[in-house]
């Protein structure tokens, strides 16, 4: 993990954020010796989350299609 001083981090924050995204984490060391870790937050979501699909169907047509598929099953 690469460690930057507080002053360096303040001057190059965008670079540090990119580096944390690419490398996993970077450290920031204060003058008093304390070191902090900057790392990206993992995106949490359901495996069932899916993007929507654009269609030309109106609500009634969509409902009818679902109804028909349920009758077949």
PDB file of N, CA, C, O and CB in Angstrom:
ATOM      1  N   UNK A   1       0.851  -1.174   0.000  1.00  0.00           N
ATOM      2  CA  UNK A   1       0.000   0.000   0.000  1.00  0.00           C
ATOM      3  C   UNK A   1       0.895   1.235   0.000  1.00  0.00           C
ATOM      4  O   UNK A   1       1.799   1.369   0.824  1.00  0.00           O
ATOM      5  CB  UNK A   1      -0.967  -0.001   1.225  1.00  0.00           C
ATOM      6  N   UNK A   2       0.625   2.120  -0.930  1.00  0.00           N
ATOM      7  CA  UNK A   2       1.381   3.363  -0.991  1.00  0.00           C
ATOM      8  C   UNK A   2       0.794   4.351   0.022  1.00  0.00           C
ATOM      9  O   UNK A   2      -0.425   4.464   0.156  1.00  0.00           O
ATOM     10  CB  UNK A   2       1.359   3.960  -2.434  1.00  0.00           C
ATOM     11  N   UNK A   3       1.670   5.059   0.727  1.00  0.00           N
ATOM     12  CA  UNK A   3       1.243   6.006   1.760  1.00  0.00           C
ATOM     13  C   UNK A   3       1.667   7.419   1.355  1.00  0.00           C
ATOM     14  O   UNK A   3       2.812   7.653   0.967  1.00  0.00           O
ATOM     15  CB  UNK A   3       1.845   5.624   3.150  1.00  0.00           C
ATOM     16  N   UNK A   4       0.722   8.349   1.454  1.00  0.00           N
ATOM     17  CA  UNK A   4       0.955   9.754   1.136  1.00  0.00           C
ATOM     18  C   UNK A   4       0.838  10.582   2.405  1.00  0.00           C
ATOM     19  O   UNK A   4       0.145  10.202   3.349  1.00  0.00           O
ATOM     20  CB  UNK A   4      -0.041  10.256   0.061  1.00  0.00           C
ATOM     21  N   UNK A   5       1.516  11.706   2.416  1.00  0.00           N
ATOM     22  CA  UNK A   5       1.329  12.632   3.528  1.00  0.00           C
ATOM     23  C   UNK A   5      -0.027  13.316   3.359  1.00  0.00           C
ATOM     24  O   UNK A   5      -0.620  13.304   2.281  1.00  0.00           O
ATOM     25  CB  UNK A   5       2.490  13.685   3.594  1.00  0.00           C
ATOM     26  N   UNK A   6      -0.491  13.902   4.436  1.00  0.00           N
ATOM     27  CA  UNK A   6      -1.757  14.628   4.398  1.00  0.00           C
ATOM     28  C   UNK A   6      -1.720  15.722   3.329  1.00  0.00           C
ATOM     29  O   UNK A   6      -2.684  15.898   2.584  1.00  0.00           O
ATOM     30  CB  UNK A   6      -2.069  15.239   5.778  1.00  0.00           C
ATOM     31  N   UNK A   7      -0.615  16.450   3.256  1.00  0.00           N
ATOM     32  CA  UNK A   7      -0.483  17.535   2.277  1.00  0.00           C
ATOM     33  C   UNK A   7      -0.538  17.007   0.850  1.00  0.00           C
ATOM     34  O   UNK A   7      -1.198  17.591  -0.009  1.00  0.00           O
ATOM     35  CB  UNK A   7       0.824  18.297   2.498  1.00  0.00           C
ATOM     36  N   UNK A   8       0.158  15.899   0.601  1.00  0.00           N
ATOM     37  CA  UNK A   8       0.120  15.296  -0.740  1.00  0.00           C
ATOM     38  C   UNK A   8      -1.295  14.843  -1.086  1.00  0.00           C
ATOM     39  O   UNK A   8      -1.766  15.047  -2.205  1.00  0.00           O
ATOM     40  CB  UNK A   8       1.096  14.100  -0.827  1.00  0.00           C
ATOM     41  N   UNK A   9      -1.965  14.229  -0.119  1.00  0.00           N
ATOM     42  CA  UNK A   9      -3.317  13.731  -0.348  1.00  0.00           C
ATOM     43  C   UNK A   9      -4.272  14.875  -0.650  1.00  0.00           C
ATOM     44  O   UNK A   9      -5.125  14.764  -1.531  1.00  0.00           O
ATOM     45  CB  UNK A   9      -3.810  12.939   0.865  1.00  0.00           C
ATOM     46  N   UNK A  10      -4.130  15.953   0.067  1.00  0.00           N
ATOM     47  CA  UNK A  10      -5.002  17.104  -0.133  1.00  0.00           C
ATOM     48  C   UNK A  10      -4.800  17.705  -1.524  1.00  0.00           C
ATOM     49  O   UNK A  10      -5.765  18.107  -2.173  1.00  0.00           O
ATOM     50  CB  UNK A  10      -4.742  18.164   0.946  1.00  0.00           C
ATOM     51  N   UNK A  11      -3.563  17.766  -1.974  1.00  0.00           N
ATOM     52  CA  UNK A  11      -3.262  18.364  -3.272  1.00  0.00           C
ATOM     53  C   UNK A  11      -3.643  17.460  -4.439  1.00  0.00           C
ATOM     54  O   UNK A  11      -3.931  17.951  -5.530  1.00  0.00           O
ATOM     55  CB  UNK A  11      -1.793  18.700  -3.352  1.00  0.00           C
ATOM     56  N   UNK A  12      -3.649  16.143  -4.222  1.00  0.00           N
ATOM     57  CA  UNK A  12      -3.874  15.198  -5.318  1.00  0.00           C
ATOM     58  C   UNK A  12      -4.999  14.223  -4.997  1.00  0.00           C
ATOM     59  O   UNK A  12      -4.876  13.023  -5.244  1.00  0.00           O
ATOM     60  CB  UNK A  12      -2.594  14.427  -5.622  1.00  0.00           C
ATOM     61  N   UNK A  13      -6.093  14.735  -4.448  1.00  0.00           N
ATOM     62  CA  UNK A  13      -7.170  13.864  -4.001  1.00  0.00           C
ATOM     63  C   UNK A  13      -7.743  13.023  -5.136  1.00  0.00           C
ATOM     64  O   UNK A  13      -7.970  11.827  -4.957  1.00  0.00           O
ATOM     65  CB  UNK A  13      -8.267  14.684  -3.370  1.00  0.00           C
ATOM     66  N   UNK A  14      -7.981  13.624  -6.299  1.00  0.00           N
ATOM     67  CA  UNK A  14      -8.547  12.869  -7.426  1.00  0.00           C
ATOM     68  C   UNK A  14      -7.625  11.713  -7.812  1.00  0.00           C
ATOM     69  O   UNK A  14      -8.090  10.611  -8.102  1.00  0.00           O
ATOM     70  CB  UNK A  14      -8.780  13.797  -8.644  1.00  0.00           C
ATOM     71  N   UNK A  15      -6.316  11.971  -7.814  1.00  0.00           N
ATOM     72  CA  UNK A  15      -5.341  10.914  -8.140  1.00  0.00           C
ATOM     73  C   UNK A  15      -5.385   9.810  -7.097  1.00  0.00           C
ATOM     74  O   UNK A  15      -5.317   8.631  -7.446  1.00  0.00           O
ATOM     75  CB  UNK A  15      -3.911  11.496  -8.235  1.00  0.00           C
ATOM     76  N   UNK A  16      -5.496  10.169  -5.828  1.00  0.00           N
ATOM     77  CA  UNK A  16      -5.562   9.173  -4.764  1.00  0.00           C
ATOM     78  C   UNK A  16      -6.819   8.316  -4.879  1.00  0.00           C
ATOM     79  O   UNK A  16      -6.767   7.105  -4.667  1.00  0.00           O
ATOM     80  CB  UNK A  16      -5.517   9.854  -3.400  1.00  0.00           C
ATOM     81  N   UNK A  17      -7.940   8.938  -5.211  1.00  0.00           N
ATOM     82  CA  UNK A  17      -9.180   8.172  -5.369  1.00  0.00           C
ATOM     83  C   UNK A  17      -9.054   7.171  -6.512  1.00  0.00           C
ATOM     84  O   UNK A  17      -9.488   6.025  -6.395  1.00  0.00           O
ATOM     85  CB  UNK A  17     -10.372   9.116  -5.619  1.00  0.00           C
ATOM     86  N   UNK A  18      -8.459   7.609  -7.616  1.00  0.00           N
ATOM     87  CA  UNK A  18      -8.240   6.693  -8.750  1.00  0.00           C
ATOM     88  C   UNK A  18      -7.306   5.557  -8.349  1.00  0.00           C
ATOM     89  O   UNK A  18      -7.548   4.397  -8.682  1.00  0.00           O
ATOM     90  CB  UNK A  18      -7.656   7.456  -9.966  1.00  0.00           C
ATOM     91  N   UNK A  19      -6.237   5.898  -7.630  1.00  0.00           N
ATOM     92  CA  UNK A  19      -5.278   4.881  -7.213  1.00  0.00           C
ATOM     93  C   UNK A  19      -5.920   3.886  -6.243  1.00  0.00           C
ATOM     94  O   UNK A  19      -5.669   2.684  -6.327  1.00  0.00           O
ATOM     95  CB  UNK A  19      -4.053   5.540  -6.566  1.00  0.00           C
ATOM     96  N   UNK A  20      -6.747   4.387  -5.324  1.00  0.00           N
ATOM     97  CA  UNK A  20      -7.436   3.496  -4.391  1.00  0.00           C
ATOM     98  C   UNK A  20      -8.369   2.553  -5.146  1.00  0.00           C
ATOM     99  O   UNK A  20      -8.471   1.375  -4.802  1.00  0.00           O
ATOM    100  CB  UNK A  20      -8.229   4.310  -3.348  1.00  0.00           C
ATOM    101  N   UNK A  21      -9.047   3.061  -6.170  1.00  0.00           N
ATOM    102  CA  UNK A  21      -9.932   2.216  -6.971  1.00  0.00           C
ATOM    103  C   UNK A  21      -9.127   1.137  -7.692  1.00  0.00           C
ATOM    104  O   UNK A  21      -9.538  -0.022  -7.732  1.00  0.00           O
ATOM    105  CB  UNK A  21     -10.721   3.065  -7.990  1.00  0.00           C
ATOM    106  N   UNK A  22      -7.993   1.512  -8.254  1.00  0.00           N
ATOM    107  CA  UNK A  22      -7.189   0.576  -9.040  1.00  0.00           C
ATOM    108  C   UNK A  22      -6.377  -0.391  -8.177  1.00  0.00           C
ATOM    109  O   UNK A  22      -6.246  -1.566  -8.521  1.00  0.00           O
ATOM    110  CB  UNK A  22      -6.258   1.344  -9.943  1.00  0.00           C
ATOM    111  N   UNK A  23      -5.834   0.093  -7.063  1.00  0.00           N
ATOM    112  CA  UNK A  23      -4.932  -0.710  -6.235  1.00  0.00           C
ATOM    113  C   UNK A  23      -5.625  -1.349  -5.033  1.00  0.00           C
ATOM    114  O   UNK A  23      -5.086  -2.279  -4.434  1.00  0.00           O
ATOM    115  CB  UNK A  23      -3.789   0.145  -5.755  1.00  0.00           C
ATOM    116  N   UNK A  24      -6.804  -0.865  -4.676  1.00  0.00           N
ATOM    117  CA  UNK A  24      -7.515  -1.414  -3.526  1.00  0.00           C
ATOM    118  C   UNK A  24      -7.522  -0.500  -2.322  1.00  0.00           C
ATOM    119  O   UNK A  24      -8.518  -0.416  -1.603  1.00  0.00           O
ATOM    120  CB  UNK A  24      -6.918  -2.713  -3.144  1.00  0.00           C
ATOM    121  N   UNK A  25      -6.404   0.192  -2.097  1.00  0.00           N
ATOM    122  CA  UNK A  25      -6.348   1.141  -0.983  1.00  0.00           C
ATOM    123  C   UNK A  25      -5.068   1.966  -1.060  1.00  0.00           C
ATOM    124  O   UNK A  25      -4.082   1.556  -1.674  1.00  0.00           O
ATOM    125  CB  UNK A  25      -6.430   0.401   0.372  1.00  0.00           C
ATOM    126  N   UNK A  26      -5.101   3.123  -0.431  1.00  0.00           N
ATOM    127  CA  UNK A  26      -3.912   3.959  -0.245  1.00  0.00           C
ATOM    128  C   UNK A  26      -3.951   4.487   1.185  1.00  0.00           C
ATOM    129  O   UNK A  26      -5.014   4.579   1.798  1.00  0.00           O
ATOM    130  CB  UNK A  26      -3.854   5.143  -1.298  1.00  0.00           C
ATOM    131  N   UNK A  27      -2.791   4.828   1.698  1.00  0.00           N
ATOM    132  CA  UNK A  27      -2.707   5.359   3.055  1.00  0.00           C
ATOM    133  C   UNK A  27      -2.464   6.854   3.047  1.00  0.00           C
ATOM    134  O   UNK A  27      -1.847   7.397   2.130  1.00  0.00           O
ATOM    135  CB  UNK A  27      -1.605   4.659   3.832  1.00  0.00           C
ATOM    136  N   UNK A  28      -2.962   7.511   4.087  1.00  0.00           N
ATOM    137  CA  UNK A  28      -2.720   8.943   4.289  1.00  0.00           C
ATOM    138  C   UNK A  28      -2.170   9.096   5.708  1.00  0.00           C
ATOM    139  O   UNK A  28      -2.814   8.707   6.682  1.00  0.00           O
ATOM    140  CB  UNK A  28      -4.046   9.809   4.073  1.00  0.00           C
ATOM    141  N   UNK A  29      -0.971   9.668   5.807  1.00  0.00           N
ATOM    142  CA  UNK A  29      -0.308   9.800   7.097  1.00  0.00           C
ATOM    143  C   UNK A  29      -0.315  11.247   7.551  1.00  0.00           C
ATOM    144  O   UNK A  29       0.129  12.140   6.829  1.00  0.00           O
ATOM    145  CB  UNK A  29       1.127   9.274   7.025  1.00  0.00           C
ATOM    146  N   UNK A  30      -0.824  11.469   8.754  1.00  0.00           N
ATOM    147  CA  UNK A  30      -0.843  12.814   9.326  1.00  0.00           C
ATOM    148  C   UNK A  30       0.505  13.146   9.955  1.00  0.00           C
ATOM    149  O   UNK A  30       1.339  12.264  10.164  1.00  0.00           O
ATOM    150  CB  UNK A  30      -1.964  12.943  10.372  1.00  0.00           C
ATOM    151  N   UNK A  31       0.700  14.371  10.241  1.00  0.00           N
ATOM    152  CA  UNK A  31       1.956  14.844  10.826  1.00  0.00           C
ATOM    153  C   UNK A  31       2.228  14.193  12.180  1.00  0.00           C
ATOM    154  O   UNK A  31       3.383  13.980  12.549  1.00  0.00           O
ATOM    155  CB  UNK A  31       1.926  16.364  10.977  1.00  0.00           C
ATOM    156  N   UNK A  32       1.152  13.874  12.927  1.00  0.00           N
ATOM    157  CA  UNK A  32       1.341  13.264  14.247  1.00  0.00           C
ATOM    158  C   UNK A  32       1.626  11.759  14.171  1.00  0.00           C
ATOM    159  O   UNK A  32       1.771  11.110  15.207  1.00  0.00           O
ATOM    160  CB  UNK A  32       0.110  13.502  15.102  1.00  0.00           C
ATOM    161  N   UNK A  33       1.709  11.200  12.960  1.00  0.00           N
ATOM    162  CA  UNK A  33       2.060   9.805  12.787  1.00  0.00           C
ATOM    163  C   UNK A  33       0.890   8.864  12.538  1.00  0.00           C
ATOM    164  O   UNK A  33       1.090   7.720  12.130  1.00  0.00           O
ATOM    165  CB  UNK A  33       2.785   9.353  13.967  1.00  0.00           C
ATOM    166  N   UNK A  34      -0.327   9.335  12.779  1.00  0.00           N
ATOM    167  CA  UNK A  34      -1.484   8.491  12.511  1.00  0.00           C
ATOM    168  C   UNK A  34      -1.624   8.250  11.016  1.00  0.00           C
ATOM    169  O   UNK A  34      -1.456   9.165  10.210  1.00  0.00           O
ATOM    170  CB  UNK A  34      -2.765   9.128  13.073  1.00  0.00           C
ATOM    171  N   UNK A  35      -1.932   7.008  10.654  1.00  0.00           N
ATOM    172  CA  UNK A  35      -2.142   6.658   9.256  1.00  0.00           C
ATOM    173  C   UNK A  35      -3.571   6.189   9.073  1.00  0.00           C
ATOM    174  O   UNK A  35      -4.091   5.413   9.875  1.00  0.00           O
ATOM    175  CB  UNK A  35      -1.145   5.569   8.795  1.00  0.00           C
ATOM    176  N   UNK A  36      -4.195   6.665   8.020  1.00  0.00           N
ATOM    177  CA  UNK A  36      -5.560   6.299   7.677  1.00  0.00           C
ATOM    178  C   UNK A  36      -5.548   5.617   6.322  1.00  0.00           C
ATOM    179  O   UNK A  36      -4.674   5.881   5.496  1.00  0.00           O
ATOM    180  CB  UNK A  36      -6.494   7.539   7.669  1.00  0.00           C
ATOM    181  N   UNK A  37      -6.508   4.747   6.094  1.00  0.00           N
ATOM    182  CA  UNK A  37      -6.592   4.017   4.840  1.00  0.00           C
ATOM    183  C   UNK A  37      -7.793   4.523   4.052  1.00  0.00           C
ATOM    184  O   UNK A  37      -8.899   4.640   4.579  1.00  0.00           O
ATOM    185  CB  UNK A  37      -6.696   2.489   5.089  1.00  0.00           C
ATOM    186  N   UNK A  38      -7.550   4.820   2.785  1.00  0.00           N
ATOM    187  CA  UNK A  38      -8.606   5.231   1.866  1.00  0.00           C
ATOM    188  C   UNK A  38      -8.828   4.083   0.897  1.00  0.00           C
ATOM    189  O   UNK A  38      -7.912   3.688   0.175  1.00  0.00           O
ATOM    190  CB  UNK A  38      -8.240   6.563   1.108  1.00  0.00           C
ATOM    191  N   UNK A  39     -10.041   3.547   0.879  1.00  0.00           N
ATOM    192  CA  UNK A  39     -10.330   2.443  -0.036  1.00  0.00           C
ATOM    193  C   UNK A  39     -11.752   2.575  -0.553  1.00  0.00           C
ATOM    194  O   UNK A  39     -12.603   3.159   0.118  1.00  0.00           O
ATOM    195  CB  UNK A  39     -10.128   1.074   0.662  1.00  0.00           C
ATOM    196  N   UNK A  40     -12.019   2.041  -1.737  1.00  0.00           N
ATOM    197  CA  UNK A  40     -13.356   2.152  -2.305  1.00  0.00           C
ATOM    198  C   UNK A  40     -14.348   1.285  -1.535  1.00  0.00           C
ATOM    199  O   UNK A  40     -13.991   0.241  -0.990  1.00  0.00           O
ATOM    200  CB  UNK A  40     -13.342   1.756  -3.784  1.00  0.00           C
ATOM    201  N   UNK A  41     -15.576   1.731  -1.503  1.00  0.00           N
ATOM    202  CA  UNK A  41     -16.651   0.968  -0.889  1.00  0.00           C
ATOM    203  C   UNK A  41     -17.173  -0.022  -1.915  1.00  0.00           C
ATOM    204  O   UNK A  41     -17.439   0.339  -3.061  1.00  0.00           O
ATOM    205  CB  UNK A  41     -17.791   1.900  -0.374  1.00  0.00           C
ATOM    206  N   UNK A  42     -17.317  -1.274  -1.496  1.00  0.00           N
ATOM    207  CA  UNK A  42     -17.824  -2.284  -2.408  1.00  0.00           C
ATOM    208  C   UNK A  42     -19.294  -2.036  -2.669  1.00  0.00           C
ATOM    209  O   UNK A  42     -20.072  -1.752  -1.758  1.00  0.00           O
ATOM    210  CB  UNK A  42     -17.602  -3.696  -1.846  1.00  0.00           C
ATOM    211  N   UNK A  43     -19.651  -2.149  -3.927  1.00  0.00           N
ATOM    212  CA  UNK A  43     -21.048  -1.964  -4.303  1.00  0.00           C
ATOM    213  C   UNK A  43     -21.832  -3.166  -3.815  1.00  0.00           C
ATOM    214  O   UNK A  43     -21.527  -4.308  -4.160  1.00  0.00           O
ATOM    215  CB  UNK A  43     -21.206  -1.779  -5.843  1.00  0.00           C
ATOM    216  N   UNK A  44     -22.840  -2.897  -3.015  1.00  0.00           N
ATOM    217  CA  UNK A  44     -23.669  -3.978  -2.505  1.00  0.00           C
ATOM    218  C   UNK A  44     -25.013  -3.922  -3.216  1.00  0.00           C
ATOM    219  O   UNK A  44     -25.598  -2.854  -3.396  1.00  0.00           O
ATOM    220  CB  UNK A  44     -23.845  -3.880  -0.958  1.00  0.00           C
ATOM    221  N   UNK A  45     -25.469  -5.053  -3.600  1.00  0.00           N
ATOM    222  CA  UNK A  45     -26.762  -5.122  -4.247  1.00  0.00           C
ATOM    223  C   UNK A  45     -27.220  -6.558  -4.320  1.00  0.00           C
ATOM    224  O   UNK A  45     -26.450  -7.495  -4.109  1.00  0.00           O
ATOM    225  CB  UNK A  45     -26.711  -4.501  -5.639  1.00  0.00           C
ATOM    226  N   UNK A  46     -28.443  -6.701  -4.613  1.00  0.00           N
ATOM    227  CA  UNK A  46     -29.005  -8.035  -4.723  1.00  0.00           C
ATOM    228  C   UNK A  46     -28.582  -8.667  -6.037  1.00  0.00           C
ATOM    229  O   UNK A  46     -28.509  -7.978  -7.055  1.00  0.00           O
ATOM    230  CB  UNK A  46     -30.533  -7.993  -4.610  1.00  0.00           C
ATOM    231  N   UNK A  47     -28.302  -9.963  -6.036  1.00  0.00           N
ATOM    232  CA  UNK A  47     -28.018 -10.636  -7.308  1.00  0.00           C
ATOM    233  C   UNK A  47     -29.249 -10.654  -8.210  1.00  0.00           C
ATOM    234  O   UNK A  47     -29.156 -10.975  -9.395  1.00  0.00           O
ATOM    235  CB  UNK A  47     -27.531 -12.071  -7.056  1.00  0.00           C
ATOM    236  N   UNK A  48     -30.396 -10.308  -7.643  1.00  0.00           N
ATOM    237  CA  UNK A  48     -31.625 -10.262  -8.433  1.00  0.00           C
ATOM    238  C   UNK A  48     -31.858  -8.889  -9.072  1.00  0.00           C
ATOM    239  O   UNK A  48     -32.784  -8.725  -9.867  1.00  0.00           O
ATOM    240  CB  UNK A  48     -32.811 -10.628  -7.559  1.00  0.00           C
ATOM    241  N   UNK A  49     -31.027  -7.913  -8.729  1.00  0.00           N
ATOM    242  CA  UNK A  49     -31.146  -6.590  -9.352  1.00  0.00           C
ATOM    243  C   UNK A  49     -30.740  -6.689 -10.813  1.00  0.00           C
ATOM    244  O   UNK A  49     -29.628  -7.113 -11.126  1.00  0.00           O
ATOM    245  CB  UNK A  49     -30.270  -5.537  -8.610  1.00  0.00           C
ATOM    246  N   UNK A  50     -31.628  -6.303 -11.693  1.00  0.00           N
ATOM    247  CA  UNK A  50     -31.333  -6.309 -13.120  1.00  0.00           C
ATOM    248  C   UNK A  50     -31.761  -4.986 -13.727  1.00  0.00           C
ATOM    249  O   UNK A  50     -32.656  -4.316 -13.212  1.00  0.00           O
ATOM    250  CB  UNK A  50     -32.037  -7.488 -13.828  1.00  0.00           C
ATOM    251  N   UNK A  51     -31.126  -4.620 -14.808  1.00  0.00           N
ATOM    252  CA  UNK A  51     -31.491  -3.393 -15.485  1.00  0.00           C
ATOM    253  C   UNK A  51     -32.790  -3.591 -16.241  1.00  0.00           C
ATOM    254  O   UNK A  51     -33.099  -4.696 -16.685  1.00  0.00           O
ATOM    255  CB  UNK A  51     -30.377  -2.942 -16.432  1.00  0.00           C
ATOM    256  N   UNK A  52     -33.543  -2.523 -16.384  1.00  0.00           N
ATOM    257  CA  UNK A  52     -34.796  -2.582 -17.121  1.00  0.00           C
ATOM    258  C   UNK A  52     -34.550  -2.745 -18.612  1.00  0.00           C
ATOM    259  O   UNK A  52     -33.447  -2.517 -19.108  1.00  0.00           O
ATOM    260  CB  UNK A  52     -35.623  -1.333 -16.860  1.00  0.00           C
ATOM    261  N   UNK A  53     -35.603  -3.143 -19.314  1.00  0.00           N
ATOM    262  CA  UNK A  53     -35.541  -3.349 -20.751  1.00  0.00           C
ATOM    263  C   UNK A  53     -36.585  -2.453 -21.409  1.00  0.00           C
ATOM    264  O   UNK A  53     -37.750  -2.439 -21.010  1.00  0.00           O
ATOM    265  CB  UNK A  53     -35.771  -4.848 -21.119  1.00  0.00           C
ATOM    266  N   UNK A  54     -36.155  -1.715 -22.411  1.00  0.00           N
ATOM    267  CA  UNK A  54     -37.080  -0.851 -23.144  1.00  0.00           C
ATOM    268  C   UNK A  54     -37.907  -1.687 -24.119  1.00  0.00           C
ATOM    269  O   UNK A  54     -37.348  -2.463 -24.894  1.00  0.00           O
ATOM    270  CB  UNK A  54     -36.310   0.263 -23.900  1.00  0.00           C
ATOM    271  N   UNK A  55     -39.216  -1.538 -24.089  1.00  0.00           N
ATOM    272  CA  UNK A  55     -40.095  -2.220 -25.043  1.00  0.00           C
ATOM    273  C   UNK A  55     -41.153  -1.245 -25.523  1.00  0.00           C
ATOM    274  O   UNK A  55     -41.331  -0.165 -24.959  1.00  0.00           O
ATOM    275  CB  UNK A  55     -40.755  -3.478 -24.406  1.00  0.00           C
ATOM    276  N   UNK A  56     -41.843  -1.643 -26.563  1.00  0.00           N
ATOM    277  CA  UNK A  56     -42.954  -0.833 -27.067  1.00  0.00           C
ATOM    278  C   UNK A  56     -44.286  -1.298 -26.491  1.00  0.00           C
ATOM    279  O   UNK A  56     -45.341  -0.834 -26.923  1.00  0.00           O
ATOM    280  CB  UNK A  56     -43.000  -0.887 -28.595  1.00  0.00           C
ATOM    281  N   UNK A  57     -44.250  -2.206 -25.523  1.00  0.00           N
ATOM    282  CA  UNK A  57     -45.482  -2.742 -24.944  1.00  0.00           C
ATOM    283  C   UNK A  57     -46.084  -1.754 -23.956  1.00  0.00           C
ATOM    284  O   UNK A  57     -45.374  -1.093 -23.199  1.00  0.00           O
ATOM    285  CB  UNK A  57     -45.214  -4.086 -24.252  1.00  0.00           C
ATOM    286  N   UNK A  58     -47.406  -1.669 -23.982  1.00  0.00           N
ATOM    287  CA  UNK A  58     -48.071  -0.888 -22.945  1.00  0.00           C
ATOM    288  C   UNK A  58     -48.388  -1.831 -21.787  1.00  0.00           C
ATOM    289  O   UNK A  58     -48.176  -3.039 -21.899  1.00  0.00           O
ATOM    290  CB  UNK A  58     -49.375  -0.191 -23.492  1.00  0.00           C
ATOM    291  N   UNK A  59     -48.885  -1.300 -20.695  1.00  0.00           N
ATOM    292  CA  UNK A  59     -49.126  -2.093 -19.501  1.00  0.00           C
ATOM    293  C   UNK A  59     -50.116  -3.226 -19.754  1.00  0.00           C
ATOM    294  O   UNK A  59     -49.915  -4.338 -19.267  1.00  0.00           O
ATOM    295  CB  UNK A  59     -49.632  -1.205 -18.387  1.00  0.00           C
ATOM    296  N   UNK A  60     -51.173  -2.961 -20.501  1.00  0.00           N
ATOM    297  CA  UNK A  60     -52.168  -4.000 -20.772  1.00  0.00           C
ATOM    298  C   UNK A  60     -51.566  -5.152 -21.576  1.00  0.00           C
ATOM    299  O   UNK A  60     -51.838  -6.317 -21.284  1.00  0.00           O
ATOM    300  CB  UNK A  60     -53.363  -3.405 -21.523  1.00  0.00           C
ATOM    301  N   UNK A  61     -50.762  -4.841 -22.573  1.00  0.00           N
ATOM    302  CA  UNK A  61     -50.128  -5.892 -23.374  1.00  0.00           C
ATOM    303  C   UNK A  61     -49.173  -6.730 -22.535  1.00  0.00           C
ATOM    304  O   UNK A  61     -49.117  -7.952 -22.678  1.00  0.00           O
ATOM    305  CB  UNK A  61     -49.379  -5.280 -24.556  1.00  0.00           C
ATOM    306  N   UNK A  62     -48.432  -6.073 -21.670  1.00  0.00           N
ATOM    307  CA  UNK A  62     -47.504  -6.776 -20.801  1.00  0.00           C
ATOM    308  C   UNK A  62     -48.253  -7.697 -19.840  1.00  0.00           C
ATOM    309  O   UNK A  62     -47.860  -8.847 -19.641  1.00  0.00           O
ATOM    310  CB  UNK A  62     -46.645  -5.778 -20.024  1.00  0.00           C
ATOM    311  N   UNK A  63     -49.326  -7.189 -19.247  1.00  0.00           N
ATOM    312  CA  UNK A  63     -50.142  -8.011 -18.341  1.00  0.00           C
ATOM    313  C   UNK A  63     -50.728  -9.217 -19.069  1.00  0.00           C
ATOM    314  O   UNK A  63     -50.760 -10.318 -18.520  1.00  0.00           O
ATOM    315  CB  UNK A  63     -51.274  -7.171 -17.725  1.00  0.00           C
ATOM    316  N   UNK A  64     -51.184  -9.015 -20.285  1.00  0.00           N
ATOM    317  CA  UNK A  64     -51.748 -10.110 -21.072  1.00  0.00           C
ATOM    318  C   UNK A  64     -50.684 -11.168 -21.368  1.00  0.00           C
ATOM    319  O   UNK A  64     -50.965 -12.364 -21.298  1.00  0.00           O
ATOM    320  CB  UNK A  64     -52.347  -9.576 -22.385  1.00  0.00           C
ATOM    321  N   UNK A  65     -49.473 -10.738 -21.696  1.00  0.00           N
ATOM    322  CA  UNK A  65     -48.389 -11.681 -21.969  1.00  0.00           C
ATOM    323  C   UNK A  65     -48.052 -12.501 -20.727  1.00  0.00           C
ATOM    324  O   UNK A  65     -47.805 -13.703 -20.829  1.00  0.00           O
ATOM    325  CB  UNK A  65     -47.143 -10.936 -22.464  1.00  0.00           C
ATOM    326  N   UNK A  66     -48.040 -11.873 -19.571  1.00  0.00           N
ATOM    327  CA  UNK A  66     -47.765 -12.589 -18.318  1.00  0.00           C
ATOM    328  C   UNK A  66     -48.894 -13.571 -18.037  1.00  0.00           C
ATOM    329  O   UNK A  66     -48.642 -14.713 -17.656  1.00  0.00           O
ATOM    330  CB  UNK A  66     -47.599 -11.594 -17.131  1.00  0.00           C
ATOM    331  N   UNK A  67     -50.117 -13.142 -18.220  1.00  0.00           N
ATOM    332  CA  UNK A  67     -51.267 -14.016 -17.996  1.00  0.00           C
ATOM    333  C   UNK A  67     -51.201 -15.258 -18.873  1.00  0.00           C
ATOM    334  O   UNK A  67     -51.433 -16.372 -18.405  1.00  0.00           O
ATOM    335  CB  UNK A  67     -52.564 -13.263 -18.260  1.00  0.00           C
ATOM    336  N   UNK A  68     -50.879 -15.056 -20.165  1.00  0.00           N
ATOM    337  CA  UNK A  68     -50.784 -16.181 -21.103  1.00  0.00           C
ATOM    338  C   UNK A  68     -49.661 -17.143 -20.697  1.00  0.00           C
ATOM    339  O   UNK A  68     -49.834 -18.360 -20.767  1.00  0.00           O
ATOM    340  CB  UNK A  68     -50.545 -15.662 -22.539  1.00  0.00           C
ATOM    341  N   UNK A  69     -48.527 -16.611 -20.279  1.00  0.00           N
ATOM    342  CA  UNK A  69     -47.409 -17.495 -19.909  1.00  0.00           C
ATOM    343  C   UNK A  69     -47.752 -18.300 -18.659  1.00  0.00           C
ATOM    344  O   UNK A  69     -47.321 -19.446 -18.530  1.00  0.00           O
ATOM    345  CB  UNK A  69     -46.119 -16.672 -19.673  1.00  0.00           C
ATOM    346  N   UNK A  70     -48.514 -17.724 -17.744  1.00  0.00           N
ATOM    347  CA  UNK A  70     -48.911 -18.447 -16.530  1.00  0.00           C
ATOM    348  C   UNK A  70     -49.905 -19.552 -16.861  1.00  0.00           C
ATOM    349  O   UNK A  70     -49.874 -20.615 -16.241  1.00  0.00           O
ATOM    350  CB  UNK A  70     -49.521 -17.480 -15.498  1.00  0.00           C
ATOM    351  N   UNK A  71     -50.781 -19.318 -17.824  1.00  0.00           N
ATOM    352  CA  UNK A  71     -51.764 -20.336 -18.202  1.00  0.00           C
ATOM    353  C   UNK A  71     -51.094 -21.533 -18.855  1.00  0.00           C
ATOM    354  O   UNK A  71     -51.566 -22.662 -18.720  1.00  0.00           O
ATOM    355  CB  UNK A  71     -52.810 -19.746 -19.146  1.00  0.00           C
ATOM    356  N   UNK A  72     -49.990 -21.293 -19.567  1.00  0.00           N
ATOM    357  CA  UNK A  72     -49.253 -22.387 -20.217  1.00  0.00           C
ATOM    358  C   UNK A  72     -48.543 -23.273 -19.197  1.00  0.00           C
ATOM    359  O   UNK A  72     -48.397 -24.478 -19.405  1.00  0.00           O
ATOM    360  CB  UNK A  72     -48.233 -21.822 -21.210  1.00  0.00           C
ATOM    361  N   UNK A  73     -48.105 -22.667 -18.096  1.00  0.00           N
ATOM    362  CA  UNK A  73     -47.293 -23.374 -17.111  1.00  0.00           C
ATOM    363  C   UNK A  73     -48.116 -24.104 -16.172  1.00  0.00           C
ATOM    364  O   UNK A  73     -47.593 -24.759 -15.271  1.00  0.00           O
ATOM    365  CB  UNK A  73     -46.417 -22.465 -16.375  1.00  0.00           C
TER     366      UNK A  73
END
